[in-house]
Amino acid sequence: MSQPSVILATAGYDHTIRFWEAKSGRCYRTLQYPDSQVNRLEITPDKQYVAAAGNPHIRLYEVNSNSPQPVISYDSHTSNVMAVGFQCDGNWMYSGSEDGTVKIWDLRAPGCQREYESRAAVNTVVLHPNQTELISGDQNGNIRVWDLTANSCSCELVPEVDTAVKSLTVMWDGSLVVAANNHGTCYVWRLLRGTQTMTNFEPLHKLQAHNGYILKCLLSPEFCEPHRYLATASSDHTVKIWNVDGFTLERTLVGHQRWVWDCVFSVDGAYLITASSDSTARLWKMDNGEAIRVYQGHHKAIVCCALHDGAESSQS
């Protein structure tokens, strides 16, 4: 099989992972995920594998294969895995779970190498662009920075007591971090580097983005510059696009019939893919907010999507 230049995958509550031709909207491969729903999908930087986070396993599948079986399974979480991602060279993977832990997995060795205790269900984990700090958000409203070099928690903050942090996103250059919560609020901080490796959070903005839950917040990628956008996906069925310069509302993406759980930008920031409980994923043009493609085929809620349309970023 030849490697597609654009890899687009969706998954959710119908126990399948689907791969799509982004332009035509055709589903060309369906994988069964029999264990549970799939909470999160992430494609490795070299485009070889897709990680599917379920309950409580993470399964790694080959992207460019006809095999229905996972290549490897990561099994030490004990509850829903809500976050998964890869270090930029693809050497290790991180995960966060409702079991209250953040884990690090070396992809070249068996088992889990490190574990950090958050003491509450972890909803979201992001890797700082410096590749040495993980930032997690949990159900009790805590945000924690895990310094991988010092192997400890270097910073803790609670933007809103007892309000679950649902999603975190870091600007590609490490300058901003945004946290979205169950009250429809986004908290924005400037990230200041201290003399130590510890990151200082300087409050920059509080954005009342939606009346419902925000299920995902995402800052636009590097090649979107000079425009910097923040996308917020919500239980109010919409996705809002905010201009980071002043956090003004650029446009509202309207079309989904139910909750919008996930979104991902194309590498140039010109398009956005969204995943919804209405069992569709959509492709939106950022310049006019138009939905130009609807991906249909799932039988239940789609809660996660993954896109890799950039160059392979691997040294191996």
Steps between C-alpha positions, in 0.01 A plus 500: 500500500627846423511742788225766478636852536205599719395270781160570649346269760189517718365284781248496780220297648429251219823310578658579163788712375445632150755635253382752243611651173492861616406651164236252378355408839530128419569260788770261374570298814310405814665347806304328774583608855305237694607587857323831553422833344801693371561822695798642315703444183852615421721434198874449548729772358633258235142416387560128559258438786182624660447473876144436615427573865210306649397355833751416640736406215697690241538308175750588228396414142698518178366777277619346177383143540204273442548327833207543738717417801686756712879487483529550873278565800576720801311365796594648837226766530196385697233737365414709193806639324405858410827633358774359282782659303853457372835666551613676178741225390244232581729334755250509783131541565314665786152430630254623761214306652196523722699270733677822609836432340716641223729238347799497267569206270826441315390364163822299471451318832215307661281640776463843656821683592362779718183582686383826659211519746246776441265383779195569281371373165728638226306645206776652290880493461715703261872498434675836513692572174824478701425124522599495868179599677153347498201707609192318632149612591266301722144461616560698823622804306874454556758582235841347563833529322706180511868572449638191328861601562453539876237221498264701721209743502651846453183712501138473608209734449122494531329755273153423638447285810307175443450577130635224277771599254387321183767603253843665484693638205844661468607742227754342262774738620425434868385858564139434604296233671120483499278295731131440428251396765148372560363853545581599140796709613851511355788617716800630310849539647829622369771245569808662645821306533650532844867466588426137578310280255182583687238673292327809637141560396417868457121555465425663167131458426177341620266419213134411551485302177184288529198457723545121499799279564817552299610150403811599306715810459776518241750765395589523131830358370823679409435523126177689564708809591465799503142410599462332835170334574341315788226248417250404771267202447193485718193314620300789347556329158735774374870559457618856549814644346667776702774733388773465762590865444242643743290180516228637279254262336603442139215264406266229624489166320137388490380168356541224753176383659644387832803543727833570330767300682821548310668706231832512322660757268666419170874565510461837324203606715277540192260222600348356815361148552233453768345190662149493644240292684285536187722215365663720236836667461527817295767686305476880527673772304644745748483804273121495464380250764337276240465123548632360174492129586295277732645161596214255554517134595523476877183371669546677834671807645842592362702639789849519351678575176864501391662662199858488371537692175851629555841360417623203697696624798724213600872457528481123481 
